[in-house]
Each structure stands twice: as C-alpha cells, then as structure tokens.
Amino acid sequence: MAFDVRLRINDKIATIDVAGELDASTAGEFHDTVGQAAGAGAVELVIRAERLGYLSSAGLRSLVFARQKMGDGVRIAVVGASEPVARTIRLAGFDHSIDLVDA
C-alpha cells in the first residue's frame, strides 16, 4: 500500500490521516504535514491510524518529532492504530506522551 498523508484543520483541531507505512522513506512527508498543523496553531493533533499498516523505528521517531513540534500543551491522540502499531508505541514507552485511542 502506498503511503498517504492528509491534513484537515477544524476549529484549531488538526487531524492527520495516515495510510500505508510510516518509515524512513515516508517520514519527511509526515514531518511536513505536522509542521503545517503546528504552523496553523492547532491546540490538538489527532492522528488517524486505522489505515497505517506499519510503524518502523523511523516512524516512531516521527511521532516523537510531532510531540516536540506541537509542544507540550498540545494533546496528541493516535486513533485506531492496529495492534502491531500500538504495540510498537507502547514498547517504546511513548504511550505516556500521547494518547492511544481505539477507533
């Protein structure tokens, strides 16, 4: 599955839909999208991960980048992650910095 990332902003809530694999080859595109959300002054970032099939270590670093770029006062939620993707986030302990939410 090809990587796809889309951003919507509604009432200062940024929603990023991701599909495919978030890895070293796609991280730059994800970072650009996070930068757009931060630049728009979003107070919450929702990452829709229902169609995210794989999260590599570079993808995990992308989530860390999002946390840093958005700032500590911004809630970040990863919604609908598959069990393998959620497990990667939990094993890294990053579920303490973001909210993992079922779809």
PLY file of the C-alpha trace (Angstrom):
ply
format ascii 1.0
element vertex 103
property float x
property float y
property float z
element edge 102
property int vertex1
property int vertex2
end_header
0.00 0.00 0.00
1.34 3.42 -0.96
1.89 5.96 1.79
-0.72 8.69 2.00
-0.98 11.54 4.49
-3.72 14.18 4.60
-4.29 17.11 6.92
-7.59 18.70 7.93
-7.92 21.56 10.40
-11.24 22.41 12.03
-11.58 24.77 15.00
-7.87 24.51 15.88
-8.03 20.69 15.88
-5.66 19.23 13.31
-6.42 15.75 12.02
-3.79 13.84 10.08
-4.95 10.72 8.25
-2.11 8.30 7.51
-2.18 5.17 5.41
0.49 2.70 4.38
3.87 2.51 6.09
5.43 5.26 8.20
9.14 4.58 7.88
12.38 6.32 6.85
11.21 6.78 3.26
7.91 8.46 4.24
8.87 10.28 7.45
9.73 13.52 5.64
6.25 13.84 4.19
4.73 13.18 7.62
7.05 15.79 9.19
5.97 18.38 6.61
2.33 17.69 7.46
2.97 18.02 11.20
4.75 21.31 10.50
1.66 22.60 8.69
-0.51 21.64 11.67
1.85 23.38 14.10
2.02 26.45 11.88
-1.77 26.68 11.89
-1.76 26.97 15.69
-3.56 23.69 16.35
-4.35 23.03 20.01
-4.95 19.32 19.43
-3.46 16.85 16.96
-5.40 13.72 16.05
-3.51 11.13 14.04
-5.98 8.75 12.38
-4.03 5.50 12.09
-6.70 3.00 11.06
-5.02 2.50 7.68
-1.43 2.67 8.97
-0.09 -0.81 8.35
3.45 -0.44 9.67
5.37 1.85 12.01
9.16 1.48 11.88
11.65 2.98 14.33
11.90 5.96 11.97
8.12 6.21 12.10
8.25 6.18 15.89
10.81 8.99 15.74
8.28 10.84 13.57
5.76 10.66 16.41
8.44 12.00 18.76
9.03 14.80 16.24
5.30 15.56 16.28
5.33 15.75 20.09
8.26 18.18 20.01
6.93 20.27 17.11
3.44 20.65 18.56
4.66 21.48 22.07
3.77 20.11 25.47
0.46 21.97 25.74
-0.99 20.25 22.67
-2.81 16.94 23.12
-1.78 14.31 20.59
-4.00 11.29 20.07
-3.26 8.32 17.82
-6.65 6.87 16.93
-7.41 3.39 15.62
-3.88 2.02 15.48
-3.64 -1.67 14.68
-2.29 -3.89 17.45
1.22 -4.13 15.88
1.44 -0.34 15.54
0.06 0.26 19.05
2.47 -2.35 20.46
5.43 -0.53 18.89
4.30 2.71 20.52
3.79 1.01 23.90
7.10 -0.89 23.81
8.93 2.39 23.30
7.03 3.88 26.25
5.70 6.63 24.02
2.13 5.94 25.10
2.98 8.10 28.14
3.50 11.13 25.89
0.50 10.68 23.61
-2.97 9.16 23.91
-3.61 5.84 22.19
-7.34 5.73 21.42
-9.41 2.93 19.91
-11.36 3.86 16.80
0 1
1 2
2 3
3 4
4 5
5 6
6 7
7 8
8 9
9 10
10 11
11 12
12 13
13 14
14 15
15 16
16 17
17 18
18 19
19 20
20 21
21 22
22 23
23 24
24 25
25 26
26 27
27 28
28 29
29 30
30 31
31 32
32 33
33 34
34 35
35 36
36 37
37 38
38 39
39 40
40 41
41 42
42 43
43 44
44 45
45 46
46 47
47 48
48 49
49 50
50 51
51 52
52 53
53 54
54 55
55 56
56 57
57 58
58 59
59 60
60 61
61 62
62 63
63 64
64 65
65 66
66 67
67 68
68 69
69 70
70 71
71 72
72 73
73 74
74 75
75 76
76 77
77 78
78 79
79 80
80 81
81 82
82 83
83 84
84 85
85 86
86 87
87 88
88 89
89 90
90 91
91 92
92 93
93 94
94 95
95 96
96 97
97 98
98 99
99 100
100 101
101 102
